[in-house]
Amino acid sequence: MIGPLILLPHEGARHLLASPGTRGTIRFRRAPRDNLTVISFVHNGTSGFQTNLRPRRHPLNNADPGGEGLWCTVPVDLHLAWYEMARRHAAMTTFDAFKDMVPVALKDPGNTGYIVLTYAPDAAVTPYTEVPIPVFAGWFVTRRGAEPVRVETEPETVGLDQIRRYWPVDDLAKVTTLLIGVGSIGGAAARALAGYGIGRLRLLDPDRLMWHNLVRHVLPEQYVGQYKADAMHAFLADCYPHTALEAHRLDVVEHADHVRGLLADTDIVLCCADGVGARRTVSHLSRRAHRPAVLGCVLADGGIGEIIRLRPWLDHGCLLCRRQALIDTGVLDPEPELEAAYGTGTLHRPMTAVGSDLALVGDLAAKITVATVLEAAGHFEHRLPGETLTVGLQARRGWTGPFDLGFTGQTRWTPVAPPKLGCSTCAPSG
């Protein structure tokens, strides 16, 4: 809805709903550029209350003072009239007409006018069930009449609790995920995991965010120079307060012993780090810790996205076993060039991929991670059709096996390969 807007904080609405009286005063803060008014003070008939938007550091809580107005309880018919006028972009044409419909004495609005907030407690039980009549409505009153102003009331419940009936919020709140690599793919995955409601997210990356990362990373320029794990922690903290965040400035290969300790109370690992060394280390550490892992990367100069799920089951091979199965069947092994430096090599050059494609792979890797823990928790509607997903980001010819994706947007799920005889990673451990 285009036009002015009044925000009523939850605590302000609560004081009005519990008011022993039927009228009082209100004060505002204004953001004129956005045609926005925030109710910052409510007098409920016996006492006054300061009201603030959540969180307390919300910039509108410190906006410029915007004057004083009135609130009063009114019959629901006035709010039905408000709805019709707002729908038709109309207004009451005289001040007297509005004054006659309000059961309180209104002062002369003078040349500047003022705001009246009306409260119709019967709106929730109105017989006009097909009409969304609001409980709170706003009016800008002048000598020329009264213009309807939309009032948006902050609900008591916000965030993931709003979708608790439709999404397994409680089960995901118990999950700890270790995200290894917070680069272009991992940054998108981190945001997606928090959005899904993961309870604790451990961010592990030894690198700093630099200017050349910005074209592909979800983090903005203000974080340049900071460690990616720390910057991602700060970036997510405001948007996803339900997720406990940890930042670890560690390299999974160099600090494998530390990562092994983190796995003790981690439920699932998602590796989005660049390089075969990190992927193979994660495959080994997670398997020996009896933890599922998901690996996300791009291949073919950014033309193919690949997400592999590694579950520590006796008939599921580790990353090396699966790659060996591809070699044994004559499929091109995409791993050797993964040892090349970032942005080099012939088969794995993430710097050649566009940022949104990398974010897509990160989002899909997060989805597969969440689906894995939900299936394990008994939510079988989240079962996946295979263990490896390849997706065409750009058409690439000449690849074979699961990487033979000749069209952008083409996807392929493939089943798991069993462990190879003598594999030290897959060998049962006590």
C-alpha positions in Angstrom: 0.0 0.0 0.0 1.5 3.3 -1.1 1.1 6.2 1.3 1.8 7.2 4.9 2.3 4.5 7.5 2.1 4.4 11.3 4.0 1.7 13.1 2.6 0.6 16.5 5.2 -1.3 18.6 4.0 -4.4 20.3 4.3 -3.0 23.8 2.3 0.0 22.8 -0.5 -2.1 21.5 -0.4 -4.2 24.6 -0.8 -1.1 26.8 -3.7 0.1 24.7 -5.5 -3.3 24.7 -5.2 -3.4 28.5 -6.2 0.2 29.0 -8.9 0.8 31.7 -10.0 3.9 29.8 -11.2 4.6 26.3 -9.0 7.6 25.4 -5.6 9.0 25.9 -2.6 10.7 24.2 0.2 9.3 22.0 3.5 10.8 20.9 5.5 10.0 17.8 8.8 9.8 16.1 8.9 10.5 12.4 10.9 9.5 9.3 9.6 12.1 6.8 11.6 10.8 3.9 9.7 7.5 4.2 6.4 9.1 5.1 6.7 7.0 8.3 5.5 7.6 11.8 6.3 5.4 14.9 4.2 5.6 18.0 6.8 6.2 20.8 4.6 7.0 23.8 1.2 5.8 24.9 -0.9 7.2 27.8 -3.5 4.5 28.5 -5.8 6.6 30.7 -4.0 6.2 34.0 -0.2 6.2 33.2 2.2 6.7 30.3 4.5 4.2 28.7 7.5 4.7 26.4 7.3 2.3 23.5 10.1 1.1 21.2 10.5 -1.1 18.1 12.4 -4.3 18.4 15.4 -4.5 18.5 16.2 -1.6 20.8 18.8 -0.3 18.4 16.3 0.0 15.6 17.1 3.4 14.0 13.5 4.5 14.1 13.6 4.5 17.9 16.0 7.5 17.6 14.1 9.3 14.8 13.1 12.9 15.2 10.2 13.7 17.6 7.0 14.1 15.6 4.5 15.7 17.9 1.5 14.5 19.9 -1.9 13.0 18.9 -4.9 11.2 20.4 -6.2 7.7 20.7 -9.7 6.5 21.5 -11.9 3.5 21.4 -14.5 3.7 18.6 -17.4 1.5 17.2 -16.4 -0.9 14.5 -18.5 1.0 11.9 -15.8 3.7 11.8 -13.2 1.2 10.9 -15.4 -0.2 8.2 -15.6 3.3 6.8 -11.8 3.6 7.1 -11.4 0.4 5.1 -13.7 1.7 2.3 -12.0 5.1 2.2 -8.5 3.5 2.2 -9.5 1.2 -0.6 -10.8 4.1 -2.7 -8.1 6.5 -1.7 -10.8 8.8 -0.4 -11.1 10.9 2.8 -13.8 12.4 4.9 -14.4 15.8 3.4 -15.1 17.8 6.6 -13.6 17.9 10.1 -17.1 18.0 11.6 -18.0 14.7 9.8 -15.2 12.9 11.4 -15.7 14.6 14.8 -19.3 13.4 14.8 -18.2 9.7 14.4 -15.6 9.8 17.2 -16.9 9.5 20.8 -14.4 12.0 22.2 -13.9 15.8 22.1 -11.4 16.7 19.4 -9.4 19.9 19.4 -9.2 22.2 16.4 -6.5 20.7 14.1 -5.3 24.1 13.2 -3.1 24.6 10.1 -0.8 21.6 10.8 -3.3 18.9 11.7 -2.6 15.9 14.0 -2.9 12.1 14.1 -5.8 10.2 15.7 -5.3 6.5 16.4 -8.6 4.7 16.8 -9.1 1.3 18.4 -12.1 -0.9 17.5 -12.1 -3.9 19.8 -15.1 -5.5 18.1 -13.2 -5.6 14.7 -12.0 -9.1 15.4 -15.6 -10.4 15.7 -17.2 -8.2 13.1 -19.9 -9.8 11.0 -18.2 -8.5 7.9 -15.9 -11.5 7.7 -15.0 -11.0 4.0 -13.6 -7.5 4.8 -10.3 -7.2 6.6 -11.4 -4.5 9.1 -8.4 -3.5 11.2 -8.4 -3.3 15.0 -6.2 -0.2 14.9 -6.7 2.5 12.3 -5.0 5.9 11.8 -6.4 9.2 10.7 -4.6 12.4 9.8 -7.1 15.1 10.8 -7.1 18.6 9.4 -9.7 21.3 9.0 -10.4 19.9 5.6 -11.4 16.5 7.0 -9.8 13.2 8.0 -7.5 11.1 5.7 -7.2 7.3 6.5 -3.6 6.2 7.4 -2.6 2.6 7.5 -1.5 1.3 11.0 0.8 -1.7 11.1 0.9 -3.3 14.6 4.0 -5.3 15.5 2.9 -8.8 16.4 4.0 -10.6 19.6 5.5 -13.4 17.6 8.0 -12.7 14.8 10.6 -14.8 13.0 10.6 -18.6 12.8 7.9 -18.9 15.4 5.5 -17.6 12.8 5.9 -20.7 10.7 6.1 -23.2 13.5 2.9 -25.0 12.3 4.4 -25.6 8.9 8.1 -26.1 9.5 10.0 -28.3 12.0 11.4 -25.3 14.0 12.0 -27.3 17.2 13.9 -30.1 15.6 16.2 -27.8 13.6 16.8 -25.7 16.7 18.6 -28.7 18.3 21.0 -29.1 15.3 24.6 -27.9 15.3 26.2 -27.5 11.9 29.9 -27.0 11.2 30.3 -25.0 8.0 33.8 -25.2 6.6 34.6 -22.5 4.1 32.8 -19.2 4.3 33.6 -18.0 0.8 31.2 -17.3 -2.1 29.5 -20.7 -1.8 29.8 -21.0 2.0 28.6 -17.5 2.7 25.4 -18.2 0.8 25.1 -21.5 2.5 25.5 -19.9 5.9 22.7 -17.4 5.3 20.4 -20.2 4.0 21.2 -22.5 7.0 20.3 -19.7 9.4 17.2 -19.0 7.5 16.1 -22.6 7.8 16.4 -22.3 11.6 19.6 -24.2 12.4 20.1 -23.8 16.1 23.9 -23.5 16.2 26.1 -22.7 13.2 29.9 -22.9 13.5 31.7 -20.9 10.8 35.2 -22.0 10.0 37.5 -20.2 7.6 41.1 -18.9 7.9 40.9 -16.2 5.2 40.0 -12.5 5.1 37.4 -10.9 2.9 39.2 -8.9 0.2 38.0 -6.6 -2.6 38.3 -9.3 -5.3 35.8 -11.4 -3.3 33.0 -8.8 -3.4 31.8 -9.6 -6.9 30.7 -13.1 -5.7 30.3 -12.9 -1.9 27.1 -12.2 0.0 29.1 -9.9 2.4 29.1 -6.2 1.5 32.2 -4.0 1.2 32.0 -2.8 4.8 33.6 -6.1 5.9 36.6 -5.9 3.6 39.8 -6.8 5.6 37.9 -8.8 8.3 38.2 -12.5 8.7 35.3 -14.1 6.7 34.2 -16.2 9.7 34.0 -13.1 12.0 32.4 -10.9 9.3 29.8 -13.6 8.5 29.1 -13.9 12.2 28.3 -10.2 12.4 26.3 -10.2 9.2 24.0 -13.0 10.3 23.6 -12.0 14.0 21.1 -9.2 13.4 19.0 -11.1 10.9 18.9 -14.5 12.5 18.8 -14.1 16.3 17.5 -17.7 16.7 20.8 -19.1 15.5 23.8 -19.3 17.9 26.9 -18.4 15.9 30.5 -19.3 16.4 33.5 -18.0 14.4 36.7 -20.0 14.0 39.7 -18.6 12.1 41.0 -22.1 11.3 42.1 -24.1 8.3 40.5 -27.5 8.2 43.6 -29.2 6.9 46.2 -27.4 9.1 44.0 -27.5 12.2 42.5 -31.0 11.7 43.0 -31.9 15.3 40.9 -28.9 16.4 38.2 -29.7 13.9 38.1 -33.2 15.2 37.3 -31.8 18.6 34.5 -29.7 17.2 32.9 -32.7 15.6 32.3 -34.3 19.0 29.2 -32.1 19.5 28.4 -31.3 15.8 25.5 -33.0 14.1 26.4 -32.5 10.5 29.2 -30.9 8.5 28.9 -28.8 5.4 32.1 -28.2 3.4 32.2 -25.4 0.9 35.9 -24.8 1.1 37.9 -24.5 -2.1 40.4 -27.2 -2.9 40.5 -31.0 -2.8 42.6 -31.0 0.4 39.8 -29.5 2.4 37.2 -31.8 0.9 39.2 -34.9 1.5 40.0 -33.9 5.0 36.3 -33.3 5.8 35.4 -36.6 4.2 37.9 -38.4 6.4 37.2 -36.6 9.7 33.5 -36.7 9.5 33.5 -40.4 8.6 35.7 -41.3 11.5 33.5 -39.2 13.8 30.4 -40.9 12.5 29.0 -37.6 11.3 27.2 -37.0 8.0 28.8 -34.4 5.7 27.8 -32.5 2.6 30.4 -31.1 0.1 29.5 -28.3 -2.3 31.7 -26.9 -5.1 31.7 -25.9 -8.8 33.5 -27.7 -11.6 34.2 -27.1 -15.3 35.2 -23.4 -15.0 32.0 -22.7 -13.0 29.8 -24.6 -15.5 28.7 -27.4 -13.2 27.7 -27.3 -9.5 28.2 -30.5 -7.5 26.8 -31.4 -4.1 27.8 -34.7 -2.5 26.2 -36.1 0.6 28.5 -38.4 2.7 26.7 -40.5 5.2 28.8 -42.7 7.6 27.0 -45.9 6.6 28.6 -49.2 5.9 27.5 -49.4 2.3 28.3 -45.7 1.5 31.7 -44.9 0.3 33.7 -41.8 1.2 34.7 -39.1 -1.2 37.8 -41.0 -2.5 35.9 -44.2 -2.9 33.3 -42.4 -5.0 35.9 -40.7 -7.1 37.6 -44.0 -7.7 34.3 -45.5 -8.8 34.1 -42.8 -11.4 37.7 -43.6 -12.6 37.0 -47.3 -12.7 34.0 -46.8 -14.9 35.8 -44.5 -17.3 34.3 -41.3 -16.2 36.6 -38.3 -16.2 37.9 -37.7 -12.6 37.3 -34.0 -11.8 39.6 -34.0 -8.7 43.3 -33.8 -9.8 43.2 -30.1 -10.8 41.5 -29.2 -7.5 45.0 -28.8 -6.0 45.7 -25.8 -8.1 45.7 -22.4 -6.6 42.4 -20.4 -6.3 41.3 -19.2 -9.7 43.7 -21.4 -11.7 43.7 -24.9 -13.1 41.7 -26.3 -16.0 38.8 -28.0 -14.3 38.1 -26.2 -11.0 38.2 -22.4 -11.3 35.7 -20.9 -9.0 36.8 -17.4 -9.9 35.4 -18.0 -13.4 31.9 -18.6 -11.9 29.4 -15.8 -11.5 28.4 -14.9 -7.9 24.7 -15.8 -8.2 25.6 -19.3 -9.6 27.9 -19.9 -6.6 25.1 -18.7 -4.3 22.8 -21.2 -5.9 25.2 -24.0 -5.2 25.5 -22.8 -1.6 21.7 -22.6 -1.2 21.3 -26.1 -2.6 24.1 -27.4 -0.4 22.3 -25.9 2.6 19.0 -27.5 1.5 20.6 -30.9 1.2 22.2 -30.4 4.7 18.9 -29.6 6.3 17.1 -32.4 4.4 19.6 -34.8 5.7 19.2 -33.9 9.4 15.4 -33.7 9.0 15.2 -37.2 7.5 17.3 -38.5 10.3 14.9 -37.0 12.8 11.9 -38.8 11.2 10.7 -36.2 8.7 10.6 -38.5 5.7 9.0 -35.9 3.5 12.5 -34.5 3.3 14.1 -37.6 1.7 16.4 -36.9 -1.3 16.4 -38.9 -4.5 20.1 -39.7 -4.4 23.5 -38.9 -2.8 25.1 -36.6 -5.4 23.5 -33.7 -7.2 25.0 -32.1 -10.3 23.4 -29.0 -11.7 24.2 -27.3 -15.0 25.1 -23.7 -14.4 26.2 -23.2 -18.0 26.1 -25.7 -20.8 29.3 -27.7 -20.9 30.0 -30.3 -23.6 32.4 -33.2 -23.5 31.9 -34.3 -19.9 30.7 -37.8 -19.1 28.8 -39.7 -16.4 27.0 -37.5 -13.9 28.7 -34.4 -15.2 27.2 -34.8 -18.7 24.9 -31.8 -18.4 24.4 -30.2 -21.7 21.8 -27.6 -20.7 21.7 -24.8 -18.2 19.4 -25.7 -15.3 19.7 -29.5 -16.0 20.1 -31.5 -12.9 21.0 -35.1 -12.2 20.9 -37.2 -9.0 23.1 -40.2 -8.7 23.2 -43.0 -6.2 26.0 -43.8 -3.8 29.1 -45.9 -4.6 30.1 -48.5 -2.0 33.4 -48.4 -0.1 36.5 -49.7 -1.8 38.4 -52.6 -0.2 41.1 -51.4 2.0 39.9 -47.7 2.3 41.3 -46.4 5.6 38.5 -43.8 5.8 35.7 -46.3 5.3 37.1 -49.1 7.4 34.9 -49.7 10.5 36.1 -48.0 13.7 35.4 -48.8 17.3 
